[in-house]
Amino acid sequence: MARTVLFIYNDPNAPEAVLGDVFTEQGFDVDTVNVVPLERADDPASVTPVFPDPTRYDVIVPLGSRWSVYGEQLRAGWVGTEEALVRGAIEAGVGVLGVCFGGQLVAQALGGSVRKATTPELGWYEISTDTTELIPEGPWFEWHSDQFTPPPGATELASTPHAVQAFSYRTALGLQFHPELNLPLLDLWLADEVGDSSDTARLNIDVDALRARTVAEQDAAAARLRRLVGGFLDRVARPVYQS
């Protein structure tokens, strides 16, 4: 029987990218749900998405977003609904892999906290981990201005000097970094970087150098991602497959 993964697009410009390829290689059928349509991106709190039953899936992957999970209007709306979905999935033994905003959402759903980052991270960063069979050492790509504190009972798995980068809790793995990134996805994000208030401008990022570094790193990062997904399926989401 085929296994199925659900990718949750929390932002219309944050698809699964390389993650979709890796899960397909692992034999998964892929399903998606789009939370905020592109034409509603200027008012994300106004949408009321319909989420599927999480128990229909073997793995659920909440993806990234330009917004903050702790925004009051969002949490009163679809973020709160998605948090309930995550809790229900974990209770049912479904694997959950949260990516950046998705990792923050998983942390918040389980009683952890999310706050504005003391030091935003944008670019390729080395990550320290004692669990290389689950979180291979980097560099991994970062783009976040918020950061999470793992929920009570979670195991911290990886960090940079600036932020916790990964935790596990039962069948869930929360990531702060973007393992799915490749150059086309980076270019999609950079297309929105306009004006002095953009992240790249505020953080004084050399965009040409960032693109060149991504070209140099993306193949090795994809190989690390295959190890990460394999470790997640074997070590975190494994109760799903024990039957």
Residue, then its C-alpha position, 0 to 999 in steps of 0.5 A: m500500500a502506497r504511503t502518502v505525504l501531505f505538504i502544507y503550503n503556509d505561503p503560496n511562495a513556499p512550496e516543498a521544492v527538493l523535499g517533494d523529490v526526496f519523499t517521492e524517491q522514498g515511495f510516497d504519493v504527494d498531496t498538497v493543501n494551499v493555506v493562503p492563495l497568492e491573491r490573498a497574500d496581502d491579507p493572510a488573516s482573512v482566509t479560512p482554509v479547509f484542512p484535510d483529516p490528518t489521519r489520512y496521511d502517513v506524514i504531514v509537512p507544514l512548510g515555511s511562510r513570510w508571516s509569524v506564527y505568534g501573530e494574534q489574528l493568524r493564531a486566532g484563525w488558520v494558524g490555530t486550526e493548523e496547530a490543532l491538526v498537528r496535535g491530532a496528527i501526533e496523537a494519531g501516530v502520524g509523522v510530522l516534519g515542520v520546516c522553518f515557520g512550520g517548525q515554529l508552528v509545531a513548537q508552538a502547538l506543543g507548548g513551546s514558544v516562538r519569538k522575534a530572533t535576537t539575530p536573524e539568519l539568512g544564508w548558509y550556516e554550519i549547524s552543530t549536532d550530536t545526532t548526525e544520523l538524523i540531522p547531518e551537519g551543515p551547512w544548511f540554508e537559513w532565512h528566518s527572523d523568528q526563532f522557537t524554544p522547543p516544547p516541554g518534553a522535546t529533545e533538542l537536536a541541533s543549533t547554531p550560536h544564534a538559535v535552536q535548529a531542530f527538536s524531536y517530540r514523539t512522531a514530530l521533528g521541527l526544523q528552523f532551517h530550510p532543507e528543501l532549498n535549491l536555486p529556483l526556490l531561492d530565486l522565487w523568494l528573492a523576487d519579492e525582495v524589493g526596497d530598503s525594508s526587505d530582509t536582504a537589504r536590512l541584513n546587508i546580504d550580497v544577493d549575487a554571492l548568496r545565489a553563487r553559494t547556493v549553486a555551490e551547495q545545493d547538490a550536497a545539501a540535497a544529499r544531506l536532505r535524503r539522509l535527514v528524511g531517511g533518519f526522520l522516517d526511521r527514528v522519529a515517524r517510525p511508529v507509523y510504519q511498525s504495522 
